[in-house]
Amino acid sequence: MSAPDSARPPAGVARAAAGTCSRSWEEVPLLLVVDPVARLTDAESVRIARDVLRAATPGLKLCLPDDPAQTPRLLARRGSRRPVLVGDDRALLHAVRYLHGERALGATALSVVPVGDGPSVALARSLGLPLDAVSAARAVLRGNPHPMDLLVDDEDGVVLGGVRTEASPAVRPPRREERAEPDADGAGQPGQWRRMYQALARTMLAHGRGRASGEHGGPPPAAPGRPVPSSPPAFRRPPVRGGQRLRVEADGAVVAGPDRPVTDVTVRTTGTGGLAEVSVQPLAGTPLRVRAHTVTVSAPEGFPGFRYRADADADSGAPAAPAASRTWTVLPRAWHLVLPEG
């Protein structure tokens, strides 16, 4: 009986393993690349993972780059070794993007030991990787390569987790004194003279209260044991969540149009199904959910472009520059990640 596809390494890795003294997948020597940010964040977890892997694979080669930009390049120059990355989601994203750009991603089974705090390894957790150093190192030794879908945009950008559009800036209803009032001549300009008189009246009233307080010795002291009442907090109107006029297409079919503003659009892979899950939240109404191979989001002509975040938790968190249109396509089984058995 042949092994299931999910348990087989990619063709390139399988050939490298077969050519190394006919050793099995688990016996191929490792190339351990430790991202410098991981060493600064949690040196103890890095040491534990290194010791577990070195004890099991005496031929391990350790690389300690000083610059995070060197990490994916070292993984690409792995030779016949199995690449193992020690780092957070940012390091994983950069490695996958680099290997994809070098057209070497499909022939690479990537092992990862996540190192970082909760938010910085959220993507690794969602992919099924254990977060403690010992379990992650054992998964490298005993796990199997699993095929994973990849989300690629029309500028060859790579997404592992998902994409989410940025809502338009919140709109706060103007305060009464900020609203435009017509002048006496009906020109429709702000009532500057009225606001000036109101400010002068408030100043004179406050000055009169201060003089009265000084003449009568100030306000009476509070009774012992009773808190002094404070002035009530100023009332603030809650911000109004804005909507965007976007056109969302899934495999050519229109899911949402500019005539129905939306507050949120998300696109994410579903694992290995070859389809992306699209969720559209209208400004009013229930969310719309579909699955598609290709998703296009665009702003109508004459409207400003939209912003979006791709794998925001893993990268810098800054939204992408405004785009008039962006198309994401699912590449089925485009890369392999070594995950624990079962």
VEXDREN-2710 file (C-alpha; in Angstrom, 1 decimal):
% VEXDREN-2710
k/r/px/py/pz
1/MET/0.0/0.0/0.0
2/SER/1.4/3.4/-1.0
3/ALA/1.7/6.2/1.5
4/PRO/-0.9/9.0/1.3
5/ASP/0.0/12.1/-0.7
6/SER/0.0/14.2/2.4
7/ALA/2.7/12.0/3.9
8/ARG/5.0/12.2/0.8
9/PRO/7.7/14.8/0.6
10/PRO/7.8/17.0/-2.5
11/ALA/9.4/15.5/-5.6
12/GLY/12.6/17.6/-5.2
13/VAL/13.0/16.7/-1.6
14/ALA/12.3/13.1/-2.3
15/ARG/15.0/13.0/-5.0
16/ALA/17.5/14.6/-2.6
17/ALA/16.7/12.1/0.1
18/ALA/17.0/9.2/-2.3
19/GLY/20.3/10.4/-3.5
20/THR/21.9/10.7/0.0
21/CYS/23.1/7.2/0.6
22/SER/19.5/5.9/0.1
23/ARG/18.5/7.3/3.5
24/SER/14.9/7.7/4.4
25/TRP/13.1/11.1/4.8
26/GLU/13.8/11.2/8.5
27/GLU/17.5/10.5/8.1
28/VAL/18.3/13.3/5.7
29/PRO/20.6/15.8/7.5
30/LEU/19.1/19.1/8.6
31/LEU/20.0/22.6/7.9
32/LEU/18.9/24.6/10.9
33/VAL/18.6/28.4/10.3
34/VAL/17.8/30.5/13.4
35/ASP/16.4/33.9/12.6
36/PRO/18.2/36.6/14.6
37/VAL/14.9/38.0/16.0
38/ALA/14.2/34.6/17.6
39/ARG/17.6/34.6/19.3
40/LEU/16.8/38.0/20.8
41/THR/13.2/37.2/21.7
42/ASP/13.6/33.8/23.4
43/ALA/17.1/32.4/23.4
44/GLU/16.1/29.6/25.8
45/SER/13.6/28.1/23.3
46/VAL/16.1/28.4/20.6
47/ARG/18.7/26.5/22.7
48/ILE/16.2/23.8/23.5
49/ALA/15.1/23.2/19.9
50/ARG/18.8/23.2/18.8
51/ASP/19.7/20.6/21.4
52/VAL/16.8/18.3/20.6
53/LEU/17.5/18.4/16.9
54/ARG/21.3/18.0/17.3
55/ALA/20.9/15.0/19.6
56/ALA/18.7/13.2/17.0
57/THR/20.7/14.3/13.9
58/PRO/24.4/14.4/14.5
59/GLY/25.0/15.8/11.0
60/LEU/23.0/19.0/11.6
61/LYS/24.4/22.2/10.2
62/LEU/23.6/25.3/12.2
63/CYS/23.3/28.8/10.6
64/LEU/23.0/31.9/12.7
65/PRO/22.5/34.9/10.3
66/ASP/23.0/38.4/11.7
67/ASP/20.4/40.0/9.4
68/PRO/16.8/38.7/9.0
69/ALA/17.1/39.3/5.3
70/GLN/19.8/36.5/5.2
71/THR/17.5/33.9/6.7
72/PRO/15.4/32.9/3.5
73/ARG/18.6/33.0/1.4
74/LEU/20.2/30.4/3.6
75/LEU/17.2/28.2/3.4
76/ALA/17.2/28.4/-0.4
77/ARG/20.9/27.3/-0.4
78/ARG/20.1/24.1/1.5
79/GLY/21.6/21.6/-1.0
80/SER/20.5/18.1/-0.1
81/ARG/19.6/19.0/3.5
82/ARG/16.1/19.4/5.0
83/PRO/15.6/23.1/5.8
84/VAL/14.4/23.9/9.3
85/LEU/13.5/27.5/10.2
86/VAL/13.5/28.7/13.8
87/GLY/11.6/32.0/14.0
88/ASP/8.2/33.8/14.2
89/ASP/5.5/34.3/11.6
90/ARG/7.4/37.2/10.0
91/ALA/10.4/34.9/9.3
92/LEU/8.1/32.2/7.9
93/LEU/6.4/34.6/5.6
94/HIS/9.7/36.0/4.3
95/ALA/11.0/32.5/3.7
96/VAL/8.0/31.4/1.8
97/ARG/7.9/34.6/-0.3
98/TYR/11.6/34.3/-1.1
99/LEU/11.3/30.6/-2.1
100/HIS/8.3/31.4/-4.2
101/GLY/10.2/34.2/-6.0
102/GLU/13.1/31.8/-6.6
103/ARG/10.6/29.2/-8.0
104/ALA/12.0/26.8/-5.4
105/LEU/8.9/26.6/-3.1
106/GLY/7.3/23.6/-4.8
107/ALA/10.4/21.4/-4.2
108/THR/10.9/22.4/-0.6
109/ALA/9.4/20.8/2.5
110/LEU/9.8/23.5/5.1
111/SER/10.0/22.6/8.8
112/VAL/9.4/25.4/11.3
113/VAL/10.0/25.8/15.1
114/PRO/7.9/28.8/16.1
115/VAL/9.6/31.1/18.5
116/GLY/7.9/34.3/19.7
117/ASP/5.1/35.7/21.8
118/GLY/1.4/34.9/21.1
119/PRO/0.6/37.4/18.4
120/SER/3.9/36.9/16.5
121/VAL/3.3/33.1/16.1
122/ALA/-0.5/33.3/15.5
123/LEU/-0.1/32.3/11.9
124/ALA/2.1/29.3/12.8
125/ARG/-0.6/28.1/15.3
126/SER/-3.3/28.4/12.7
127/LEU/-1.3/26.3/10.3
128/GLY/-1.1/23.5/12.8
129/LEU/2.4/23.9/14.2
130/PRO/3.1/23.3/17.9
131/LEU/4.3/26.4/19.8
132/ASP/6.5/24.9/22.5
133/ALA/10.1/24.2/21.5
134/VAL/10.3/20.5/22.4
135/SER/7.0/19.5/20.6
136/ALA/8.0/21.6/17.6
137/ALA/11.5/20.0/17.4
138/ARG/9.9/16.6/17.6
139/ALA/7.5/17.4/14.8
140/VAL/10.5/18.3/12.7
141/LEU/12.0/14.8/13.4
142/ARG/8.9/12.7/13.2
143/GLY/6.4/14.8/11.2
144/ASN/5.4/14.5/7.6
145/PRO/5.2/17.1/4.8
146/HIS/1.7/18.2/4.1
147/PRO/0.7/20.1/1.0
148/MET/-0.7/23.6/1.5
149/ASP/-2.5/26.0/-0.8
150/LEU/-1.1/29.4/-1.4
151/LEU/-2.8/32.7/-2.1
152/VAL/-1.0/34.8/-4.7
153/ASP/-2.0/38.2/-6.0
154/ASP/-1.6/39.8/-9.4
155/GLU/1.7/41.4/-8.4
156/ASP/3.1/38.0/-7.3
157/GLY/2.6/38.8/-3.6
158/VAL/2.2/35.7/-1.4
159/VAL/-0.4/35.3/1.4
160/LEU/-0.4/32.4/3.9
161/GLY/-3.1/33.3/6.3
162/GLY/-5.5/35.7/4.7
163/VAL/-6.3/39.2/3.4
164/ARG/-8.7/41.7/4.9
165/THR/-9.7/45.1/3.5
166/GLU/-9.3/48.2/5.7
167/ALA/-12.5/49.9/6.7
168/SER/-12.8/53.6/5.7
169/PRO/-11.9/56.0/8.6
170/ALA/-14.6/56.2/11.2
171/VAL/-16.9/59.2/10.9
172/ARG/-17.7/61.2/14.0
173/PRO/-20.9/63.2/13.9
174/PRO/-20.0/66.9/14.2
175/ARG/-20.7/68.6/17.5
176/ARG/-23.3/71.3/17.6
177/GLU/-20.8/74.1/17.8
178/GLU/-18.9/72.7/14.9
179/ARG/-21.8/72.6/12.5
180/ALA/-22.0/75.3/9.8
181/GLU/-24.5/78.1/10.6
182/PRO/-25.6/80.8/8.2
183/ASP/-24.5/84.3/8.9
184/ALA/-26.8/87.2/9.0
185/ASP/-26.4/87.7/5.3
186/GLY/-27.4/84.1/4.6
187/ALA/-24.0/83.2/3.0
188/GLY/-24.0/79.8/4.7
189/GLN/-20.6/80.4/6.4
190/PRO/-19.9/79.2/10.0
191/GLY/-21.4/81.5/12.6
192/GLN/-18.0/83.0/13.7
193/TRP/-19.5/86.0/15.5
194/ARG/-22.0/83.8/17.5
195/ARG/-19.2/81.5/18.6
196/MET/-17.1/84.5/19.6
197/TYR/-19.9/85.9/21.8
198/GLN/-20.5/82.5/23.4
199/ALA/-16.8/82.1/24.2
200/LEU/-16.7/85.7/25.7
201/ALA/-19.8/85.0/27.8
202/ARG/-18.3/81.7/29.2
203/THR/-15.1/83.6/30.1
204/MET/-16.9/86.3/32.0
205/LEU/-19.2/83.8/33.8
206/ALA/-16.2/81.8/34.9
207/HIS/-14.4/85.0/36.1
208/GLY/-17.5/86.0/38.1
209/ARG/-17.7/82.6/39.8
210/GLY/-14.0/82.8/40.8
211/ARG/-14.5/86.2/42.4
212/ALA/-17.6/85.0/44.3
213/SER/-15.7/82.0/45.6
214/GLY/-12.8/84.2/46.9
215/GLU/-15.2/86.6/48.7
216/HIS/-17.1/83.9/50.6
217/GLY/-14.1/81.7/51.4
218/GLY/-14.6/79.1/48.7
219/PRO/-16.9/76.2/48.6
220/PRO/-17.9/74.4/51.8
221/PRO/-15.6/71.5/52.7
222/ALA/-16.9/68.0/52.1
223/ALA/-18.1/66.0/55.1
224/PRO/-15.6/63.5/56.5
225/GLY/-15.7/60.1/54.9
226/ARG/-17.7/61.2/51.9
227/PRO/-16.1/61.4/48.5
228/VAL/-16.0/64.8/46.8
229/PRO/-18.3/64.7/43.8
230/SER/-16.6/65.2/40.5
231/SER/-17.9/66.8/37.4
232/PRO/-19.6/64.4/35.1
233/PRO/-17.5/63.2/32.1
234/ALA/-18.1/65.0/28.8
235/PHE/-20.4/63.1/26.6
236/ARG/-18.9/61.8/23.4
237/ARG/-20.8/60.5/20.5
238/PRO/-19.8/57.1/19.4
239/PRO/-18.0/57.0/16.0
240/VAL/-20.0/55.8/13.1
241/ARG/-18.3/53.0/11.2
242/GLY/-17.8/53.9/7.6
243/GLY/-18.4/51.7/4.6
244/GLN/-16.6/51.3/1.3
245/ARG/-18.0/51.1/-2.2
246/LEU/-16.2/48.1/-3.6
247/ARG/-16.9/45.5/-6.3
248/VAL/-16.1/41.9/-5.2
249/GLU/-16.0/39.2/-7.8
250/ALA/-15.6/35.5/-7.1
251/ASP/-14.6/33.5/-10.2
252/GLY/-16.2/36.2/-12.4
253/ALA/-19.5/36.3/-10.5
254/VAL/-20.3/39.6/-8.7
255/VAL/-20.7/39.1/-5.0
256/ALA/-21.0/42.7/-4.0
257/GLY/-21.3/45.9/-6.0
258/PRO/-20.6/49.6/-5.4
259/ASP/-24.3/50.2/-4.8
260/ARG/-24.1/48.3/-1.6
261/PRO/-21.3/49.6/0.7
262/VAL/-19.3/47.1/2.7
263/THR/-17.3/47.4/5.9
264/ASP/-15.2/44.3/5.6
265/VAL/-14.0/41.9/2.9
266/THR/-11.8/38.9/3.9
267/VAL/-10.1/36.3/1.6
268/ARG/-8.3/33.3/3.0
269/THR/-7.3/29.8/2.0
270/THR/-9.1/26.8/3.3
271/GLY/-6.1/24.4/3.5
272/THR/-5.8/22.1/0.5
273/GLY/-9.2/22.4/-1.2
274/GLY/-7.9/24.7/-4.0
275/LEU/-10.5/27.3/-3.1
276/ALA/-10.4/30.5/-1.1
277/GLU/-13.2/31.4/1.3
278/VAL/-14.6/34.9/0.7
279/SER/-16.6/36.8/3.3
280/VAL/-18.2/40.1/2.6
281/GLN/-19.8/42.2/5.4
282/PRO/-22.3/44.8/4.0
283/LEU/-22.8/48.0/5.9
284/ALA/-26.3/46.7/6.6
285/GLY/-27.4/43.1/6.5
286/THR/-25.9/39.7/7.0
287/PRO/-22.5/38.6/5.7
288/LEU/-22.1/36.9/2.3
289/ARG/-19.8/33.9/2.1
290/VAL/-18.7/32.1/-1.0
291/ARG/-15.7/30.0/-2.1
292/ALA/-13.8/30.6/-5.3
293/HIS/-10.5/29.9/-7.1
294/THR/-10.0/33.6/-8.0
295/VAL/-11.2/36.7/-6.2
296/THR/-11.0/40.3/-7.4
297/VAL/-11.7/43.4/-5.3
298/SER/-11.8/46.7/-7.0
299/ALA/-12.9/50.3/-6.3
300/PRO/-15.3/51.9/-8.8
301/GLU/-14.0/54.5/-11.2
302/GLY/-13.8/57.9/-9.6
303/PHE/-13.5/56.5/-6.1
304/PRO/-10.2/56.3/-4.1
305/GLY/-8.5/52.9/-4.0
306/PHE/-8.9/50.6/-1.1
307/ARG/-6.4/49.4/1.5
308/TYR/-5.9/45.9/2.8
309/ARG/-3.8/43.9/5.2
310/ALA/-2.2/40.6/4.2
311/ASP/-1.0/38.4/7.1
312/ALA/-1.1/41.5/9.2
313/ASP/-0.4/39.7/12.5
314/ALA/2.8/38.3/11.0
315/ASP/4.2/41.2/9.2
316/SER/4.7/44.8/10.1
317/GLY/0.9/45.3/10.5
318/ALA/0.9/48.3/8.1
319/PRO/-1.8/48.2/5.4
320/ALA/-0.8/48.0/1.8
321/ALA/-0.8/51.1/-0.3
322/PRO/-4.2/52.0/-1.8
323/ALA/-5.0/49.8/-4.8
324/ALA/-7.6/50.4/-7.5
325/SER/-8.0/46.7/-8.0
326/ARG/-6.4/43.5/-6.8
327/THR/-6.9/39.9/-7.8
328/TRP/-6.0/36.9/-5.6
329/THR/-5.6/33.4/-7.0
330/VAL/-5.3/30.1/-5.1
331/LEU/-2.4/27.9/-6.1
332/PRO/-3.4/24.4/-5.0
333/ARG/-0.8/22.4/-3.1
334/ALA/1.9/25.0/-3.9
335/TRP/4.1/24.4/-0.9
336/HIS/4.7/21.7/1.8
337/LEU/4.9/22.2/5.6
338/VAL/6.1/19.5/7.9
339/LEU/3.4/19.0/10.6
340/PRO/3.1/16.6/13.5
341/GLU/1.8/13.1/12.8
342/GLY/-2.0/12.7/13.2
END
